[in-house]
Amino acid sequence: MKINTDKNNIILTDTRDFNLDHIFDCGQCFRFNKIGDNTYLGVARGKALKISQDGGDITFFDTSPEDFENVWRGYFDLDTDYSEIKERLSGDSVMREACAFGGGIRILRQPLWETVVSFIISASNNIPRIKGIIERLCEHFGGAISYEGQTFHSFPDASVLSGLSAEDLSVIRAGFRDKYIIDAAKKFASGELSDELLKGLSTPEAKNKLMSVNGVGNKVSDCILLFGLNRANSFPIDVWIKRIIEHCYFGSEQRSIDAIGRFAADKFGDLGGYAQQYLFYWARENKIGIN
């Protein structure tokens, strides 16, 4: 990967293992939207970004070198060798095919607090509705961001949301999730939960702490661990992943969630989160084991 500056743009050339469609269409983040061929527009870490891809060339529009280094390089996990990860995972025909199909996936390094709220909202929900709720949350309670002549909004801080009532939050139309969002906000605003605290715990300990938040269960906590705390040994299991694993490895014979978790831990180890993303994207796009 080479980093070049062209006027107000940052252009990466010779980029490997990077595909915007794979990255933004595998269910890991909800604030980037496709606005054209190989072009996305969204907000992360208090910054707006238009990003486009042409083969191995990636353009970060209207982006300073400082923002690229301090925000986007880490967000897109550009210093991780995904070729090595895929090689390590490709020990059987299923994973070889899954890794090849979604070979441009990168696990975004998202802010913990935003990830907690986003995946509380995601429970029993579909992606268009999740995106709508999150955008309304940001528009009503986040700060304004100017970018390329447009106004975007940052994700609101826990301290802002902690003082709201369910009635206040009703404008985002999250339904029963309002009270869960407020409970999470109060725990983060008070310091009962924090980035520093959770990052200092083992994965099982951090999972238990996260599940102290109302509305955060087994699957949501695993998503937060993976996408918000970068715990690549976390393997989120929902009904779809359960069916995919059963179809691919157990001849469609049903297994319990716990059994699927033990299987994933034994087979994928510290790369479980990457395996989950490759498997889910490949199976969903090809309707494998999810009909």
Secondary structure, 3 states (H helix, E strand, C coil): CEEEEECCEEEEECCCCCCHHHHHCCCCCCCEEEEECCEEEEEECCEEEEEEEECCEEEECCCCHHHHHHHHHHHCCCCCCHHHHHHHHCCCHHHHHHHHHCCCCCCCCCCHHHHHHHHHHHCCCCHHHHHHHHHHHHHHHCCEEEECCEEEECCCCHHHHCCCCHHHHHHHCCCCHHHHHHHHHHHHHHCCCCHHHHHCCCHHHHHHHHCCCCCCCHHHHHHHHHHHCCCCCCCCCCHHHHHHHHHHHCCCCCCCHHHHHHHHHHHHHHHHHHHHHHHHHHHHHHCCCCC
